[in-house]
Amino acid sequence: MKEKDQAIHLAQILYDRKARDITALDVHHLTVLTDYLVIASGNNALQVKALAEHVDAKAAEMGLEMRRQEGQQEGRWIVMDFNTIIVHIFHQEDRDYYRLDHLWSDGTNRLSLPFEEEARETLA
């Protein structure tokens, strides 16, 4: 599976576990830190932690090796570094404050996610 497909799959995993406001960005041309960012929100610290644990397990099944994880203890903003993909799971208040999706978006680098397309088709 290509890195882009892996990022989209991680976004789908978060969606399936009821994460909110999920965004995936291709940032390879903006930074040397990673190629893709997946950003999502949970309703509270408990859900943020549960989402991170689920992503960790599913990423391991996908063969992704976690290099580093931060924020698990507090559950307000958990960062999971899988080298070419970094996953950020926020409590909504912290996400609204840091606005990472706005910081790293150049207007053309947002990935189309399957569940967004399904929602558009349902509304049409």
N, C-alpha and C positions, 0 to 999 in steps of 0.2 A: 504494500500500500504506500503510495506517495505521501510525502509530508503534508501536502495540502489536504488530501483525503483523510489523513489521520487527524488533522485539526478539525475538519468538518465532522468526523466521527466522534471526537471528544465533545464537540458542541451538541451533537445528537444525544450523547450519553447524559449530558447535563439536562437537556430538554426532557428526556424520558424520566428523570428524577425530579421534575417540577422546578428546576432553576428558572429564573425569570430574566428577561432583558438580555438575552444571549447574543453576543457579537463575536465574530471571528474576523481577524484582520491579517492581511499579508503585509508584513513590515520588513521584508528582506532588503528592500531598497532604502529603508529609513534608519536601520541600525545594524550593528554587527552582533548584537546580543542574541538574536533569535530570528527565525523566519516568519513565524506565525504567533499571534496572540489570540487566545480564546478568553473572553471576559463574560462573566455571568454574575447574577445576584441571587442570594438566598433571603428568606424572610427574617431569619434570626440567626444568632451564633450557632445554635444547635444544627440548623439546616445547613449552614455554610460548612461546618465540620463534616457532616454526613455526606454532603456533595463531594468534598475533597477526598474523603475515604473511598467513596465509590469510584471516582475518577482514577485514583491511585490504583485500585484493583483492576479496573478495566484497561488502563494504560499498560499495566504489566502484562495482561493477556495479549495486548496488541504488540508486545515486544519493546515498548518504550521504557527506557531506563530513566528514573528520576535522578537528576543530579543534585537537586536541593529543594527543600520545602521550608517555607517560613509562614508564621502566623497561625499555625494549627492550635496552639494553646489558647489564644484569645478568640479565634473564630470570627473576627471582624473583616479581615482581609487575608486570605490564604493565597500564597504564590507557589505554584508548582512548576519547576523548571525541568522540562524534558529535552533540553538542548535546543532543538529546532522549533519546539513549540513551548510556549509558556502559558500556563493557565492561571488566570486571576479569578478567584471567587470572593465576592464582596458581600458584606452586609449592605443593604441599600443606602443607608446614610453615608457610609464611607465611599461608596461608589459615586454617589452624587457629588461628594466633596472633591475627590481626586480626578474624576472625569477622564480616565485613561483612554476610553474609546474615542474621545474627542481629541486628546493629545496625540494619539498615534494614527488617526485617520487622516488621509490626504484627499478624501473625496472619491477616490477610485479604487481603494484597496480593501474594501469590505467584501468578504466572501459570501456568496449566496448559500444559504442554509436550507436543507430540504424541508424542514418544518415551517419555515417562513413561506416557502412556495405553496405548501399545502394550505396554510392559513389564507393566503391570497385567493387560491382557487375556491376555497369554501365560501369566502365572502362574495365572490363574483357570481 
